[in-house]
Amino acid sequence: MNAPQRWHLPRFAGWDCSGKQGMTDRERLGMPAHFVETPLQAEVTQATTELRQQPAGALLALIEDGAVDLARRIAAGNLLALAGDPRIDPLAPEMIDIPGGDVTIGLDADEVDAVLARHERLGLSRSWIEKEVPRHRLRLAPYRLARYPVTNADYRQFLLESGDEEIPTSWAFRRYPAEKANHPVHTVTARAAQAYCDWLGARTGRAMRLPTEAEWEYAAAGPQGREFPWGEHFDPALANTAECGLLDTSPVGVFVGGASPFSLCDMGGNVEEYVADAYAAYPGGAPVRDDLVELHGTYRVARGGAFSRFADLARTRRRHGHNPRSATYAMGLRIAETPQ
């Protein structure tokens, strides 16, 4: 058998939202035209073979063990999807209490150059980072946020009960991917994300909703205002972004060590998460008319990055949105709740 070809990221990833550079999505990810298998993909395949006879309890223990290598945690999560993941309950998602109070979000204007320098190889547009300016204080009421993003299993129950006609395009032939039951759902619209929250709220009698931008950022960055949910420096072993080479969704919670200060999982990478707000300049900031504004006029903000995107989008302050011109936008959601 030939050894898997190594995963090399391009120096310039070419993430031009307008698509004017003529690059395919595969080229933007630094992939050649022919099939290659990244090291992590090969390791997950091997680990799946080794773990397929393990009972559900043992698989769950592997997922949560930070001493276990990432490939085995992913493989254990994939197998648990079929065995039945006890962490997933569509009508009772695990919610984390986030205290209210005066919080600070956003980015100081004098830090823009440093952010661009840290991610220089990605060729970021200055305007994308300037959307985060200025750093400012605001007051949040206490709220709750789901530990995990909404999964395929969760979304399946919503579709079956609500009759909503928006089936994720990531479900091949619109078939429910049981083998990814505990992966976050993606390729949903902002409308569908809101419809899911409305359904879950009506079904449970609880005040379920999408988080505001400020709620999402504070929950991801914590009182310390971290650059990434886990700390100040990017680590591809802690987030499912393109850098790690999986290039697919992963079971929720398998990137042990990558949780936010409030123990929220997958807030950097896996899938992008819609928030309740449309893009607008922060108080005291200037509106940025980037490609998303030119494309949409008004657009819903998404946070957190994705398996198909690079490290800059996993930053807790990064403000993003959906671009329908590219298939690499993995749009999902996470539930917030107003305590009653």
C-alpha positions in Angstrom: 0.0 0.0 0.0 1.3 3.5 -0.8 1.9 5.8 2.1 -0.6 8.7 2.4 0.6 11.9 0.8 1.5 14.6 3.3 -0.8 17.6 3.9 0.8 20.9 2.9 -1.1 24.1 3.3 -0.5 26.8 0.7 1.2 30.0 1.8 -1.6 32.0 0.3 -5.0 30.4 0.7 -6.8 32.9 -1.5 -10.0 33.4 0.5 -11.4 36.1 -1.7 -15.1 36.1 -0.9 -16.0 37.4 -4.3 -14.3 34.4 -6.1 -12.6 36.8 -8.5 -9.3 34.9 -8.4 -10.6 32.0 -10.4 -9.6 29.4 -7.9 -11.6 26.3 -7.2 -12.6 25.4 -3.6 -10.1 22.5 -3.8 -7.3 24.9 -4.9 -8.2 27.2 -2.0 -7.6 24.4 0.4 -4.2 23.7 -1.1 -5.3 20.3 -2.6 -4.1 19.0 -5.9 -6.5 18.0 -8.7 -5.9 14.2 -8.0 -7.1 12.4 -4.9 -4.8 12.5 -1.9 -5.4 11.4 1.7 -4.2 13.6 4.4 -2.3 12.0 7.4 -5.2 12.6 9.7 -7.7 11.0 7.3 -5.5 7.9 7.0 -5.1 7.7 10.8 -8.8 7.9 11.4 -9.4 5.1 8.9 -6.9 2.9 10.7 -8.3 3.8 14.1 -11.8 3.0 13.0 -10.8 -0.5 12.0 -9.1 -1.0 15.4 -12.0 0.3 17.5 -15.1 -1.0 15.7 -15.7 -3.8 18.2 -15.6 -1.5 21.2 -18.9 -1.0 23.2 -20.5 2.4 23.4 -19.3 3.1 26.9 -15.7 2.5 25.9 -16.1 4.8 22.8 -17.4 7.6 24.9 -14.5 7.3 27.4 -12.1 7.5 24.5 -13.7 10.7 23.1 -13.3 12.4 26.4 -9.8 11.3 27.2 -7.3 14.0 26.3 -4.4 11.5 26.5 -5.9 9.6 23.5 -4.6 10.8 20.1 -7.0 12.9 18.0 -7.5 10.3 15.2 -8.7 7.7 17.8 -11.0 10.2 19.4 -12.5 11.1 16.0 -12.9 7.4 15.1 -14.5 6.6 18.4 -17.0 9.5 17.9 -17.8 8.2 14.4 -18.5 4.7 15.7 -20.5 6.1 18.6 -22.8 7.9 16.1 -24.0 4.5 14.9 -24.0 2.9 18.3 -26.0 5.8 19.8 -24.4 8.8 21.4 -25.8 9.4 24.9 -24.6 13.0 24.8 -27.2 13.9 22.1 -30.8 14.5 23.1 -32.7 16.8 20.6 -35.3 17.8 23.2 -32.8 18.3 26.1 -29.5 19.7 24.8 -26.9 20.2 27.5 -26.9 23.9 28.4 -24.2 25.9 30.1 -25.0 28.9 32.3 -23.1 32.0 31.3 -23.2 34.9 33.9 -24.3 38.3 32.8 -22.7 41.6 33.6 -20.5 44.2 31.9 -18.3 42.5 29.3 -15.9 43.6 26.6 -15.9 42.3 23.0 -14.3 43.4 19.7 -10.7 44.4 18.8 -8.7 47.5 19.5 -7.8 49.4 16.2 -4.1 49.3 17.0 -4.2 45.4 17.0 -5.4 45.0 13.4 -1.9 45.0 12.0 -0.8 42.3 14.5 -3.7 40.1 13.5 -2.9 40.5 9.8 0.8 39.7 10.5 0.0 36.5 12.5 -2.1 35.2 9.6 0.0 36.7 6.8 0.1 33.4 4.8 -3.7 33.5 4.3 -3.7 36.8 2.5 -6.5 38.3 4.6 -8.2 41.5 3.5 -7.7 44.3 6.1 -11.4 45.1 5.9 -12.3 41.7 7.2 -10.5 42.3 10.5 -11.6 46.0 10.7 -15.1 44.7 11.2 -14.1 43.7 14.7 -13.1 47.3 15.7 -13.5 48.9 18.2 -13.2 46.9 21.4 -16.1 48.1 23.5 -18.1 47.3 26.7 -21.7 46.3 26.9 -24.0 44.6 29.4 -25.3 41.1 29.1 -28.1 39.5 31.0 -27.5 36.0 32.3 -28.0 33.4 29.5 -27.4 29.8 28.6 -25.6 28.3 25.6 -25.6 24.7 24.4 -22.3 22.9 25.0 -22.4 21.5 21.5 -23.6 22.8 18.1 -26.9 21.4 16.8 -26.2 18.0 15.4 -27.6 16.0 12.4 -29.6 13.9 14.9 -31.1 17.0 16.4 -32.0 18.5 13.0 -33.5 15.2 11.9 -36.1 15.4 14.7 -36.8 19.0 13.8 -37.5 18.1 10.2 -39.7 15.1 11.1 -41.8 17.0 13.6 -42.0 20.4 11.9 -42.4 19.4 8.3 -39.9 22.2 7.4 -38.9 21.7 3.7 -35.3 22.9 4.0 -33.2 19.7 4.0 -29.4 20.4 4.4 -27.6 20.1 1.1 -24.8 18.4 2.9 -27.1 15.4 3.3 -26.3 13.5 0.1 -29.5 13.0 -1.9 -31.3 14.6 1.1 -30.8 11.4 3.0 -30.3 11.6 6.8 -26.6 10.7 7.5 -27.0 8.3 10.4 -23.3 7.7 10.3 -22.8 11.4 11.3 -25.6 11.6 13.8 -23.4 13.3 16.3 -21.7 15.6 13.8 -22.9 19.2 13.6 -25.5 19.9 10.9 -24.4 22.3 8.2 -25.5 23.9 5.0 -28.5 25.4 6.6 -29.8 28.9 6.1 -30.3 31.6 8.7 -34.0 31.2 8.2 -33.8 27.5 8.9 -31.6 28.1 12.0 -34.3 30.5 13.3 -37.0 28.0 12.5 -35.1 25.3 14.4 -35.0 27.5 17.5 -38.7 28.3 17.2 -39.6 24.6 17.0 -37.4 23.6 19.9 -38.8 26.4 22.0 -42.4 25.5 21.3 -41.6 21.8 21.8 -39.9 22.2 25.1 -41.7 25.3 26.5 -38.4 27.0 27.0 -37.1 30.3 25.6 -34.8 28.8 23.0 -33.2 31.2 20.4 -30.0 32.0 18.5 -27.3 33.8 20.6 -26.6 37.4 20.0 -23.1 38.2 18.6 -22.0 39.6 21.9 -23.3 36.5 23.8 -21.5 34.2 21.3 -18.2 36.1 21.5 -18.2 36.4 25.3 -19.0 32.7 25.7 -16.1 31.8 23.3 -13.5 34.2 24.6 -14.4 34.3 28.3 -13.7 37.1 30.7 -10.0 36.9 29.6 -10.9 37.9 26.0 -9.0 35.0 24.5 -7.9 35.1 20.9 -9.1 31.5 20.4 -11.5 29.6 22.7 -8.6 27.7 24.3 -6.0 30.5 24.5 -3.9 33.0 22.6 -2.2 30.8 20.0 -3.7 28.7 17.3 -3.2 24.9 17.5 -4.6 22.6 14.8 -4.9 19.8 17.3 -7.5 21.8 19.2 -9.9 22.8 16.4 -11.4 21.2 13.3 -10.2 23.7 10.7 -8.5 23.1 7.4 -5.1 23.2 9.1 -5.7 19.8 10.8 -6.4 18.1 7.5 -9.7 16.3 8.3 -11.6 18.3 5.7 -15.0 17.1 7.1 -17.1 17.6 10.1 -16.2 15.8 13.3 -18.2 14.3 16.1 -19.0 17.1 18.6 -16.6 17.4 21.5 -13.7 15.3 20.2 -11.2 18.2 20.1 -10.4 17.8 23.8 -8.5 20.9 25.1 -10.2 23.2 22.6 -13.2 24.2 24.7 -13.9 27.7 25.7 -13.5 29.1 29.2 -17.1 28.1 29.9 -16.5 24.5 28.7 -18.3 25.0 25.4 -17.1 22.7 22.6 -16.4 23.4 18.9 -16.6 27.1 19.1 -13.5 27.3 17.0 -13.8 25.1 13.9 -16.1 22.3 12.8 -19.0 24.4 11.5 -19.7 28.1 11.4 -22.6 29.2 13.6 -25.2 31.7 12.8 -26.0 34.3 15.5 -29.2 36.4 15.8 -27.7 39.6 14.4 -27.2 41.0 11.0 -23.9 42.7 10.3 -23.6 46.3 11.5 -20.7 48.4 12.6 -19.9 48.2 16.3 -20.6 51.4 18.4 -18.0 53.9 17.4 -16.8 51.9 14.5 -17.1 52.5 10.7 -19.2 50.3 8.5 -17.2 47.9 6.3 -18.5 47.3 2.8 -16.6 44.1 2.1 -17.6 41.4 -0.5 -20.4 40.1 1.8 -22.1 43.4 1.8 -21.7 43.8 -1.9 -23.2 40.3 -2.3 -26.0 40.4 0.1 -26.6 44.0 1.1 -27.6 42.9 4.6 -26.3 39.6 5.9 -26.5 37.4 9.0 -23.3 37.2 11.0 -21.7 33.7 11.6 -19.0 32.9 14.0 -16.5 30.3 14.8 -14.9 29.0 11.6 -15.3 25.5 10.1 -13.5 22.4 8.9 -13.3 23.9 5.4 -11.9 27.2 6.5 -8.6 28.4 8.0 -7.4 29.5 11.4 -8.3 33.2 11.1 -12.0 32.3 11.2 -11.6 30.3 14.4 -10.6 33.6 16.2 -13.3 34.5 18.8 -13.6 38.1 17.5 -13.9 37.2 13.8 -17.2 38.4 12.2 -18.2 36.4 9.1 -21.2 35.4 7.0 -22.3 33.0 4.3 -21.1 33.3 0.7 -23.2 31.2 -1.6 -20.6 31.4 -4.4 -18.4 28.9 -2.5 -19.2 25.3 -1.4 -16.7 25.6 1.5 -19.0 27.6 3.7 -20.3 25.1 6.4 -23.1 27.0 8.1 -24.6 25.6 11.2 -26.0 26.8 14.6 -25.8 26.6 18.3 -28.8 27.1 20.7 -29.0 29.9 23.3 -31.7 30.1 26.0 -33.0 32.9 28.1 -33.5 31.7 31.7 -37.0 31.8 32.9 
